[in-house]
Amino acid sequence: MRLKYKILWVENDSDWAESIEEEIKELVEQQYGFDYDRTFSSKQNDDILFNDYDLILMDLNLESEPTGDVLIKNIREREIYTDVIFYSADGLQKIKQKAHDLDLEGVYFASRDKDLFINKVNSVIKTTIHKVQDLNNLRGLVMAEVSELDVLMEQIILAYFNSPERMRTFHDHITANREETWHKMLNSSTQCDKQCVHIWREKDLSEYVSKLDSSQKARAINIVLADIDSAHTICTDTKFFKNYDDSIILNRNNLAHCISIKDKNGNEILKTWKGEKIYNEDEFRIMRANIIKYHNMFTTLLTTLTASA
């Protein structure tokens, strides 16, 4: 489980599943901050990699052989222990008896009543997330996913700043900002006239784009959005750089210097070394949602640039 929560749904009646799927999707994305990823299947498929899924939703009364109970037994015999919600219109007692007869483990039970089914799915999703992700694991996940955002920004920068005119814009805004930083650092020197320019001005962008820090990359993306987004509505955020800096870069930097402690209720929290910020599960849920939002935005922006190239 990274930023995708993957569900395998084994069900004959796709209309019934699709009628309630939107509510499950909202749970995954809005309540828990993961990207919803679902695969439908109406029967056993030996090509399915069951261990790749975080949750399996299984109808007891599949029309084709094997039926749901036998299929789950087959899966367990292959040492696949993904959590399963086993459901049927026949009532919970019949489902539980089937599971007992087959000695199935790691199986939850639900009826096809819409509200009861969604409540059960919600509670099991919450349980699966808690089982595999303590706060330190969540910190690692955020750090890894933000690194992927950096790579996407690099690809966008290379796709956009591909002409002498656009490179001049890049140097006027990004390189010049870097030079200003260095000039301030050299202010105490009496041996330098502070007229030096950054070596980037003499190099091809592809040679150093990966050496840009996240803030510089985000500033470059801000330029790209200002130029092309009026015609594409890729980003409705008029303060992209500030909001990206606040929600992604600042949190990533904070998480690089966190310690794990217990709060007054005994719950684990992460606290920055200066004690200015505390991270709990709610904070990580918001961060996951923001990472997904920017990942989708960057992917769309890159696709737009490459399509018009």
Buried (B, 14 or more C-beta within 10 A) or exposed (E): BEBEBBBBBBBBBEEBBEEBBEBBBEBBBEEBBBBBBBBBBBEBEEEBEBEEBBBBBBBBBBEEEEBBBBBBBBBBEEEBEBBBBBBBEBEBEBBBEBBEEBEBEEBBBBBBEEEEBBEBBBEBBEEBBEEEBEBEEBBEBBEEBBEBBBEBBBBBBBBBBEEEEBBEBBBEBBBBBBBEEEEEEEEEEEEEEEEEEBEBEEEEBEEEBEEBEBBBBBBBBBBBBEEBBEEEEBBEBEEBBEBBBEBBBEBBBBBEEBEEEEEEEEEBBBBBEEEEBBBBBEBBBEBBBBBBBBBEBBBBBBEBBEEEE
